[in-house]
Amino acid sequence: MAHSVALGLDLERYRALDRAMVIRHSEFDDLRASRENDAIAVATWIVDWDRKLSMRRRFQVVRVTDGITLLRAAMRFVCIELSSGRPRRLPQEFIDGYGPAVVTINSPRGD
């Protein structure tokens, strides 16, 4: 949610627009264990979207002390109407807010 807030799309905007992005599918690769009191950094970025209904995000969790990646994740989000829970097109504010945050990644895995 912090990433969306940084893009100007906080919970109040979601409510005012009667729209939200919700997780439709998620995958996690748990690579290493963290330990109590480990400082971690979490990053997220949008890697694909159709500018209509859905987007894909990647996530990475890194242990700060040694830079080791602990977890990688991928999630597909869809836009819903909050009042009904049904899929709905992205409002223009979502396109304007999320659009500049889409990152093109060249990866042999296609992600």
C-alpha positions as CSV (number, residue, x, y, z in Angstrom):
1,M,0.0,0.0,0.0
2,A,2.9,2.4,0.7
3,H,3.8,2.3,-3.0
4,S,0.3,3.2,-4.0
5,V,0.2,6.0,-1.4
6,A,3.5,7.3,-2.8
7,L,1.9,7.5,-6.2
8,G,-1.0,9.5,-4.8
9,L,-3.5,6.7,-4.5
10,D,-4.2,6.3,-0.9
11,L,-7.2,4.6,0.8
12,E,-9.3,7.8,0.7
13,R,-8.8,8.1,-3.1
14,Y,-9.7,4.4,-3.5
15,R,-12.9,5.0,-1.5
16,A,-13.7,8.3,-3.4
17,L,-13.3,6.5,-6.7
18,D,-15.1,3.3,-5.5
19,R,-12.2,1.3,-6.9
20,A,-9.3,-0.7,-5.5
21,M,-6.6,-3.0,-6.8
22,V,-6.8,-6.5,-5.3
23,I,-4.6,-9.6,-5.5
24,R,-5.9,-12.2,-8.0
25,H,-2.9,-14.5,-8.0
26,S,0.4,-14.6,-6.1
27,E,3.6,-16.7,-6.3
28,F,6.4,-16.7,-3.7
29,D,10.0,-18.0,-3.9
30,D,11.2,-18.3,-0.3
31,L,15.0,-18.3,-0.9
32,R,16.5,-17.8,2.6
33,A,15.4,-17.5,6.1
34,S,15.5,-14.3,8.1
35,R,16.2,-14.2,11.8
36,E,14.7,-12.2,14.6
37,N,16.0,-8.6,14.6
38,D,17.2,-8.9,11.0
39,A,16.8,-5.5,9.2
40,I,15.1,-6.1,5.9
41,A,14.2,-3.9,2.9
42,V,11.2,-4.6,0.8
43,A,10.8,-3.3,-2.7
44,T,7.9,-3.5,-5.2
45,W,7.6,-2.5,-8.8
46,I,4.9,-2.8,-11.5
47,V,6.2,-4.9,-14.5
48,D,3.2,-5.1,-16.7
49,W,-0.4,-3.8,-17.1
50,D,-3.1,-3.7,-19.7
51,R,-4.2,-0.1,-18.8
52,K,-7.8,-1.6,-18.5
53,L,-8.2,-4.0,-15.6
54,S,-5.0,-5.7,-14.4
55,M,-1.4,-5.3,-13.5
56,R,1.5,-7.4,-12.4
57,R,3.9,-6.5,-9.6
58,R,7.2,-8.0,-8.4
59,F,8.4,-7.9,-4.9
60,Q,11.8,-8.5,-3.3
61,V,12.8,-8.8,0.3
62,V,16.5,-8.3,1.0
63,R,18.5,-8.6,4.3
64,V,20.1,-5.2,4.8
65,T,23.3,-6.4,6.5
66,D,24.6,-8.6,3.7
67,G,22.3,-7.8,0.7
68,I,21.1,-11.4,0.4
69,T,17.7,-11.8,-1.2
70,L,15.4,-13.6,1.1
71,L,12.2,-13.7,-0.9
72,R,10.9,-12.9,-4.4
73,A,7.3,-12.7,-5.2
74,A,5.0,-12.0,-8.2
75,M,1.4,-10.9,-8.0
76,R,-1.4,-10.1,-10.4
77,F,-3.8,-7.4,-9.3
78,V,-7.2,-6.6,-10.8
79,C,-9.3,-3.5,-10.4
80,I,-12.6,-3.9,-8.6
81,E,-15.5,-1.7,-7.7
82,L,-15.4,-1.5,-3.9
83,S,-19.2,-1.2,-3.5
84,S,-19.9,-4.4,-5.5
85,G,-16.6,-6.4,-5.4
86,R,-16.9,-6.8,-9.2
87,P,-14.1,-6.3,-11.7
88,R,-14.2,-2.8,-13.2
89,R,-12.0,-0.8,-15.6
90,L,-9.1,1.2,-14.2
91,P,-10.3,4.8,-13.6
92,Q,-8.2,7.5,-15.3
93,E,-6.6,8.4,-11.9
94,F,-5.2,4.9,-11.6
95,I,-3.8,5.1,-15.1
96,D,-2.3,8.5,-14.4
97,G,-0.9,7.4,-11.0
98,Y,0.3,3.9,-11.8
99,G,1.4,4.5,-15.4
100,P,4.7,6.3,-14.6
101,A,5.6,3.5,-12.1
102,V,5.6,0.7,-14.7
103,V,9.1,-0.7,-15.1
104,T,10.3,-2.6,-18.2
105,I,12.5,-5.5,-17.2
106,N,14.6,-7.5,-19.6
107,S,14.9,-10.9,-18.0
108,P,15.6,-14.4,-19.4
109,R,12.6,-15.6,-17.4
110,G,10.3,-13.0,-18.9
111,D,9.6,-11.2,-15.7
